[in-house]
Amino acid sequence: MSSTTTGQRIVVLGAGYAGLTAAKGAGRRHTVTLVAPEARILHRIRQHETAAGHGRDWPTIGDLTRGRRITHRRAKAVGIDPAARTVRLDDGTTLAYDTLVHALGSRTAWHGVPGAEQHAYSAERADELRRRLDAPGRPDTLAVVGGGATGIELATELAEAHPGLRVRIVASGLVGGVYSDQGRTHVRRVLDRLGVTVHEHATVTEVTPDGLRTTAGPIEAGLTVWAASLEPHPLAAEAGLAVDERGRALVDDHLRSVSHPDVHVIGDAAAVTVPGVGTLRMGCATALPQGQYLAKLLDGRTTGPFAFRYLVQCVSLGRRDGLLQVVRPDDSMRPTVLTGTAGRLAKAAICAVVLKSLR
């Protein structure tokens, strides 16, 4: 059945940037069931603000889907039967589909590090971390594991929000190592200004209630936040869809599973390869355009292949600073950066555009 046939039963799994955008587009002409346990969007690129107590209640999924032929099922998808074209939910019910959109995204990867899942907060638990930091008798040391954008944003935001908290950032390589020399230098300058201790080339081998064991020695920490890396949701692999070595579903240039073409996979759960660009990295910058493309495809407004080019990477550095790193179409670094207030405003503007697009 064509994905643009009017009146299809379309099931969308996940209400992140990719899934919600695709559902809204498909809901113009089709009957859509959006499966997600959340009442509100998580706005994942602002989780560091939530952890620091600066977050707010984001729009409800119902508000964002009003006026479309979308039913929001507040449940989790626990199984896909591609042969029967059904999805099993955690409430014991099943949903039949003509077309399935798998947009369950990614989750924190613990990599089997002893104690990590038991003793560390992931970015998904930002609300819990905020409550712990605000509670009486909180520890006075905190370690953020991960030297990428998520770890940097958490370390700077928490250090600025809690001046009495001794914050450490721990990376197996360089903190901000993906950025240009100018970008990385600025990140280190801000971390120094905020009093964040940097531990580089220190791979974590164990997390304990009072700190970390690393290849560079022990690091004290009364609280640990884990922001080392992400892994795709396992449902695609469990359902028998073709996946790559990381478990991301292999898709064609119309974002259809190469093994099950009635299943579209978008966002962090998909291994999307674009000619001249390569396999796209996980993140909002790639998930949202995939959702926008699929919305047009399902709505019959395009029949062409998915196209994408990178423009910038951006990172918040507390409430007063930021970094906007200009990149080439293949995501390699250009020397041009915006820092300070300009970088902060650029990142804020991008976040605002993301939210506006979901509305």
Protein Blocks (a to p, Z undefined) as FASTA:
>chain_A
ZZkbghiacddehjafklmmmmmmmmmmmccddddfbfbdfklmlmmmmmnopaccdddf
klmmgoiacdddddddfbdcfknopaddfkopacddfbdcdfebpaddeklpghklmmpc
cfklmmmmmmmmmpghiafbdcdedjbfklmmmmmmmmmmmmmbccddddfbdghklpcf
klmmmmmmmmmmnopacdehiacfbdcfkbccdfkbpcddfbdcdffbccddfklmmnop
acdfkopacddfkopafklmmbccehjlbccddehibpcdedjklmmmmmmmmmmmmnop
acbdcddddfbdcddebjkbccdddddfkopacfbdcehjllmmmmmmmmmmmmmmmZZ
